[in-house]
Each structure stands twice: as structure tokens, then as C-alpha cells.
Amino acid sequence: MSQSDLLEPGVLRLTANNPAPFTNTGTQTYLVGTADVAVIDPGPAGDGEHLAALIAGIGGRPLRAILCTHTHRDHSPLSRELAAATGAPIVGCAPLALDDLGPRTDASFDTDYVPDRILDDGDSVSGDGWTLTAVATPGHTSNHLCFALEESGALFSGDHVMGWSTSIVSPPDGDMGDYMASLDKLMRREDRVYYPGHGLQVDNPRRLVRGMMGHRKSREGAILRLLQAGEGDIDAMVQAMYSGLDPRLHPAAARSVLAHLLDLRNRGRVTGAEGATWSIAV
């Protein structure tokens, strides 16, 4: 059964019943507005209970838009069932085009997502007393958007900044350089609170973002030290760097290490390639 919480006037959070190692207690969907509403990140496909909870939460009010921060399968697929039930348009992030043939994590992407309107950075959707503005934050995925609620200073941060864990950055679509640039972009904003896709709300956003940037810089430093010591194998790096991590999360950690290495290679600090041994650039 979906859990419902009123976070502030006009912002209702409903949590889908899909807890997992990568979703924490479940995907968090937000209803924004009072006289009319928008839905942010409706959740995974085929969840009849969550769909019913969303429709009950809407309560017959006009649904102006179904917004998606990105197209992972725990965020966007239920948009189609909600659109069919309400007639509301699907708007937000662009469809994700995956054109490489290398090993990747495509199983997590919603390849059937087709929005009625794509929002670029700075584009807005509005209703009676609310305005949601897209903030482009690529990195976790190349099409990731956050949504700023202009009237209250809240930011719906999707999976870019979460209240329970750092985001997975999995190449080739996930990009560590973009991810760090997007964190820096959020640092320069003055949002009051973050409402993430997973985990508790973030009441001191800049402090958390500053800590996340420091955490990634620390990981980068650890990778460089291992390379300087002659360790160039990603799996061995994960064992050394993520002591105590749930083994189920080791593949995700390996993708993050690869993302760091690719970013370092782009900056001329290291040499190597996926599936090969990495080393310090000389």
C-alpha cells in the first residue's frame, strides 16, 4: 500500500511499495498543487495500488501534467497508465537514446517512454498557485531533470540528490564530469529544501551537496592512490575502497569507479579503457 505524507501546503508525497537495494523504501511520487495538480515521477509500471493511490490523491482535481525527472523504470513507466486514466500530458525529461553496443545496465531504463512535451533547462509547467521549473542535472542519467517549485523554494531532486545515498553514475550514459558539474550548479542555487526520489527530505541542501562533492573527490583521490600503487583492476579497487559494502551493490560500485576513471581520462590524468587495466598517465 502506498504511504502518503503531506510535506508542506500543496505538496503530497506518496511512496510506492517497491523497496529494494537501489530504491530504499520505494519510489517517491509527489503531487503538487491544491486547486489543480501536477504529479512528479509516478513510479513503476503495473503497480495498481500506487496508481489507485495517485488517483485518490488527485481526488478529481484537474491534473495539469505528469512530470518525469528521468527514465529509470522505477520513476517513469506508470506515467502511461496515469495518462490513460486521466488524459493528462506526460512532460519532462527527454527520451533516452542508447546507441552503444557495449556492456551496460539497460535493464533499468524505460525505453517505452514518449513524452508529450520535453522540458529544457528553464522551461516551466504551471497551475493555480504553482510553477515547476526544469533544472537540467545530467550525470546520474544524461536526461535527468530536477523541478523547482518557484512559490515555496522546494526542489524535487529526483535521483540526482537523494536523502539516503549517493547516486549511481554508470557509464556510458552516466557521466561523472556531468554529475559533478550538476552538483556545482545546485550549489549555486538557493533552494530551501529538496524532495528526492528516494529517502528523507533534505533540509540543508547546500551542506549535503557540498558533502557529496567532497565524497566524490575523496573517491577520486583513493582511485589515484591505488593506481599510483600499481593497482589498475576495477574489481580490486572496489574491494579496497568499499569495505563492508553489501555485495549486491558491488557491480554498481564498479560502475562508479569506471565513471571516475573515464572522467580522469578525459582530464588527462589516467590511461586505460573499460575491460582493461588502468594506470596513471605519464
C-alpha positions in Angstrom: 0.0 0.0 0.0 1.4 3.4 -0.9 2.3 5.6 2.1 1.1 9.2 2.0 2.7 12.3 3.7 1.8 16.0 3.4 5.2 17.7 3.4 4.0 21.4 3.0 0.8 23.0 1.8 0.3 21.8 -1.7 3.0 19.1 -1.7 1.9 15.5 -1.0 4.3 12.6 -1.1 3.2 9.0 -1.9 5.7 6.2 -1.7 5.3 3.2 -4.0 5.7 -0.2 -2.5 8.9 -1.2 -4.4 11.6 -1.3 -1.7 15.0 -2.6 -3.0 18.7 -2.1 -2.6 18.6 0.7 -5.2 15.2 2.3 -4.2 15.4 2.4 -0.4 11.8 2.3 0.9 10.4 2.8 -2.6 10.0 5.4 -5.3 8.5 8.7 -4.0 5.9 10.3 -6.1 4.9 13.9 -5.5 1.5 15.7 -6.0 2.0 19.4 -6.3 -0.9 21.9 -6.1 -4.3 22.4 -4.5 -7.0 23.6 -6.9 -5.2 21.7 -9.7 -2.2 19.5 -9.5 0.9 18.0 -11.2 2.4 14.6 -10.5 6.2 14.1 -10.4 7.7 10.7 -11.0 4.6 8.4 -11.0 6.6 5.2 -10.4 7.0 1.7 -11.8 4.6 0.1 -14.3 1.9 -2.3 -13.2 1.6 -1.0 -9.7 -2.2 -0.9 -9.4 -2.2 0.0 -5.7 0.1 3.0 -6.3 -1.9 4.1 -9.3 -5.1 4.0 -7.3 -3.4 6.0 -4.5 -2.3 8.6 -7.0 -5.9 8.9 -8.5 -7.3 9.1 -4.9 -4.7 11.8 -4.1 -5.7 13.8 -7.2 -9.3 13.5 -6.0 -11.0 14.6 -9.1 -9.0 17.8 -9.4 -7.6 18.8 -12.9 -4.2 17.0 -13.5 -2.2 19.5 -15.5 0.9 17.4 -16.1 2.7 14.2 -15.3 6.3 15.1 -14.9 9.3 12.7 -15.0 12.8 13.5 -13.7 14.4 10.7 -15.7 13.5 7.4 -17.4 14.6 4.7 -15.0 12.0 2.0 -14.6 11.1 2.9 -11.0 10.2 6.5 -12.0 8.6 7.0 -15.4 6.6 3.9 -16.6 3.4 4.4 -14.6 3.1 7.8 -16.4 1.4 6.0 -19.3 -1.2 4.3 -17.1 -1.9 7.5 -15.2 -2.1 9.4 -18.5 -4.6 6.9 -19.8 -6.7 7.2 -16.7 -6.7 11.0 -16.5 -6.0 12.3 -20.0 -3.1 14.4 -18.6 0.0 15.0 -20.7 3.4 13.5 -19.9 6.1 16.1 -19.8 9.6 16.5 -18.5 12.8 14.7 -19.5 13.7 13.7 -23.0 13.5 10.1 -24.1 16.9 8.4 -23.6 18.6 7.2 -26.8 21.0 4.4 -26.1 23.1 3.7 -29.1 26.2 1.8 -28.0 26.7 -1.9 -28.0 28.9 -2.3 -25.0 28.1 -3.9 -21.7 25.8 -1.6 -19.7 22.7 -1.5 -17.4 19.9 -1.0 -19.9 17.5 -3.2 -17.9 17.0 -0.2 -15.7 15.8 2.1 -18.4 12.2 2.8 -19.5 12.6 2.5 -23.3 8.9 3.0 -24.0 8.8 6.5 -22.5 7.4 9.0 -25.0 6.6 12.4 -23.6 4.0 14.8 -25.0 6.3 17.7 -24.2 10.1 17.8 -23.5 11.2 20.4 -21.0 14.6 22.1 -21.5 16.5 23.8 -18.7 14.4 26.7 -17.5 11.2 25.6 -19.1 8.1 25.6 -16.8 4.8 24.0 -16.2 2.3 25.9 -14.1 -1.1 25.7 -12.5 -3.2 27.6 -9.9 -0.7 29.0 -7.5 2.3 26.8 -8.5 5.1 26.8 -11.0 7.5 24.0 -11.6 10.7 24.9 -13.5 13.0 22.3 -15.0 16.6 22.4 -13.8 18.8 20.2 -16.1 21.1 18.0 -14.0 22.7 15.4 -16.2 25.1 12.9 -14.6 23.1 10.1 -13.0 21.5 9.9 -16.4 22.0 12.1 -19.4 18.4 13.2 -19.4 17.9 13.9 -15.7 15.9 17.0 -14.6 15.1 18.4 -11.2 12.0 20.5 -10.8 12.0 23.8 -8.8 8.7 24.8 -7.1 9.1 28.6 -7.5 6.5 29.6 -5.0 8.0 27.7 -2.0 11.7 27.3 -2.7 11.5 23.5 -2.9 13.4 21.4 -5.4 12.2 17.9 -6.5 15.7 16.4 -6.9 14.9 13.0 -8.4 17.9 10.7 -8.2 20.5 13.4 -8.6 20.5 14.2 -4.9 18.8 11.7 -2.6 18.1 11.7 1.1 19.6 8.2 1.8 22.5 7.5 -0.5 24.7 9.0 -3.3 23.5 8.4 -6.8 24.8 5.7 -9.1 26.8 7.1 -12.0 27.0 4.2 -14.6 28.8 4.8 -17.9 28.3 5.2 -20.7 25.1 7.2 -20.1 26.0 8.2 -16.6 28.9 10.7 -16.7 30.9 11.7 -13.6 32.1 15.0 -15.1 28.4 16.0 -15.8 27.4 14.8 -12.4 29.9 16.9 -10.6 29.0 19.9 -12.8 25.4 19.4 -11.9 26.2 19.3 -8.2 28.1 22.5 -8.6 25.0 24.0 -10.4 22.8 23.1 -7.4 25.4 24.6 -5.0 24.9 28.0 -6.7 21.1 27.8 -6.2 19.2 28.9 -3.1 16.7 26.1 -2.8 15.1 25.8 0.7 14.5 22.0 0.8 15.0 19.0 -1.5 12.3 16.4 -2.0 14.2 13.4 -3.5 13.1 10.3 -5.4 14.2 8.1 -2.5 14.9 8.9 1.1 14.0 11.6 3.5 13.7 15.3 2.5 16.9 17.3 2.6 16.5 20.4 4.9 20.0 21.8 4.4 20.6 21.2 0.7 23.9 23.1 0.3 25.5 21.2 3.2 24.5 17.9 1.7 25.6 18.8 -1.8 29.0 20.1 -0.5 29.4 16.8 1.3 28.5 14.8 -1.8 31.1 16.7 -3.9 33.7 16.1 -1.2 32.8 12.4 -1.1 33.3 12.1 -4.8 36.6 14.0 -4.6 37.7 11.6 -1.9 36.8 8.6 -4.1 38.8 10.1 -6.9 41.8 10.5 -4.6 41.5 6.9 -3.5 41.5 5.7 -7.1 44.6 7.8 -7.9 46.4 6.4 -4.9 45.6 2.8 -5.9 46.8 3.5 -9.4 50.0 5.0 -8.1 50.5 1.8 -6.0 50.1 -0.3 -9.2 46.5 -1.4 -8.8 44.7 -0.9 -12.1 41.9 -3.5 -11.9 38.4 -2.1 -11.2 37.1 -5.1 -9.2 40.2 -5.0 -7.0 39.7 -1.3 -6.5 36.1 -1.9 -5.4 37.3 -4.5 -2.8 39.8 -2.0 -1.5 37.6 1.1 -1.5 34.2 -0.3 -0.4 35.0 -2.4 2.6 31.7 -3.6 4.2 29.5 -2.7 1.3 26.6 -5.1 0.6 28.0 -7.4 -2.1 24.8 -6.9 -4.1 26.0 -3.3 -4.6 29.5 -4.2 -5.8 28.5 -4.1 -9.5 27.1 -0.6 -9.0 30.2 0.5 -7.2 32.3 -0.8 -10.1 30.3 1.3 -12.5 31.0 4.4 -10.3 34.7 3.6 -10.2 34.7 3.3 -14.0 32.9 6.6 -14.2 35.6 8.2 -12.1 38.3 6.7 -14.3 36.7 7.9 -17.5 36.4 11.4 -16.1 40.1 11.3 -15.1 41.0 10.1 -18.5 39.1 12.9 -20.1 41.1 15.3 -17.9 44.4 13.6 -18.9 45.1 12.1 -15.5 44.9 8.4 -16.3 45.0 6.0 -19.3 43.0 2.8 -19.9 39.7 1.6 -21.1 36.7 -0.4 -19.9 37.7 -4.1 -19.5 41.4 -3.2 -19.5 44.0 -2.3 -16.9 44.2 1.4 -15.9 47.3 3.4 -15.0 48.5 6.9 -14.2 49.1 9.0 -17.3 52.8 9.8 -17.9 
